[in-house]
Amino acid sequence: MTTDTMPPDAPPPAPPADLSHAGAVVDKAIEYMVGQEISALAIASALLGGALGLLSRTLSDQAVIGVLDNAIASVRAGQLRQTDH
């Protein structure tokens, strides 16, 4: 069952076990680049470009569009501004 057909009260699927590890590696890479005085825009653009490249090699174009649509919806809902970073 996909998230599109799941009942609204169903819990979200569990994230992959290696997601935490991947996130920690990305956080360290960001820390390193900030320490190298690379601009936040350059860091974010490089990470986004790399992520899109990986997604396009592993998902259909329509699935990548779905990921991007979800990201856009999160921005519009203010969800990214609500994080404590």
Secondary structure as a PSIPRED ss2 file (coil, helix, strand):
# PSIPRED VFORMAT (PSIPRED V4.0)

   1 M C   1.000  0.000  0.000
   2 T C   1.000  0.000  0.000
   3 T C   1.000  0.000  0.000
   4 D C   1.000  0.000  0.000
   5 T C   1.000  0.000  0.000
   6 M C   1.000  0.000  0.000
   7 P C   1.000  0.000  0.000
   8 P C   1.000  0.000  0.000
   9 D C   1.000  0.000  0.000
  10 A C   1.000  0.000  0.000
  11 P C   1.000  0.000  0.000
  12 P C   1.000  0.000  0.000
  13 P C   1.000  0.000  0.000
  14 A C   1.000  0.000  0.000
  15 P C   1.000  0.000  0.000
  16 P C   1.000  0.000  0.000
  17 A C   1.000  0.000  0.000
  18 D C   1.000  0.000  0.000
  19 L H   0.000  1.000  0.000
  20 S H   0.000  1.000  0.000
  21 H H   0.000  1.000  0.000
  22 A H   0.000  1.000  0.000
  23 G H   0.000  1.000  0.000
  24 A H   0.000  1.000  0.000
  25 V H   0.000  1.000  0.000
  26 V H   0.000  1.000  0.000
  27 D H   0.000  1.000  0.000
  28 K H   0.000  1.000  0.000
  29 A H   0.000  1.000  0.000
  30 I H   0.000  1.000  0.000
  31 E H   0.000  1.000  0.000
  32 Y H   0.000  1.000  0.000
  33 M H   0.000  1.000  0.000
  34 V H   0.000  1.000  0.000
  35 G H   0.000  1.000  0.000
  36 Q C   1.000  0.000  0.000
  37 E C   1.000  0.000  0.000
  38 I C   1.000  0.000  0.000
  39 S C   1.000  0.000  0.000
  40 A H   0.000  1.000  0.000
  41 L H   0.000  1.000  0.000
  42 A H   0.000  1.000  0.000
  43 I H   0.000  1.000  0.000
  44 A H   0.000  1.000  0.000
  45 S H   0.000  1.000  0.000
  46 A H   0.000  1.000  0.000
  47 L H   0.000  1.000  0.000
  48 L H   0.000  1.000  0.000
  49 G H   0.000  1.000  0.000
  50 G H   0.000  1.000  0.000
  51 A H   0.000  1.000  0.000
  52 L H   0.000  1.000  0.000
  53 G H   0.000  1.000  0.000
  54 L H   0.000  1.000  0.000
  55 L H   0.000  1.000  0.000
  56 S H   0.000  1.000  0.000
  57 R H   0.000  1.000  0.000
  58 T H   0.000  1.000  0.000
  59 L C   1.000  0.000  0.000
  60 S C   1.000  0.000  0.000
  61 D H   0.000  1.000  0.000
  62 Q H   0.000  1.000  0.000
  63 A H   0.000  1.000  0.000
  64 V H   0.000  1.000  0.000
  65 I H   0.000  1.000  0.000
  66 G H   0.000  1.000  0.000
  67 V H   0.000  1.000  0.000
  68 L H   0.000  1.000  0.000
  69 D H   0.000  1.000  0.000
  70 N H   0.000  1.000  0.000
  71 A H   0.000  1.000  0.000
  72 I H   0.000  1.000  0.000
  73 A H   0.000  1.000  0.000
  74 S H   0.000  1.000  0.000
  75 V H   0.000  1.000  0.000
  76 R H   0.000  1.000  0.000
  77 A C   1.000  0.000  0.000
  78 G C   1.000  0.000  0.000
  79 Q C   1.000  0.000  0.000
  80 L C   1.000  0.000  0.000
  81 R C   1.000  0.000  0.000
  82 Q C   1.000  0.000  0.000
  83 T C   1.000  0.000  0.000
  84 D C   1.000  0.000  0.000
  85 H C   1.000  0.000  0.000
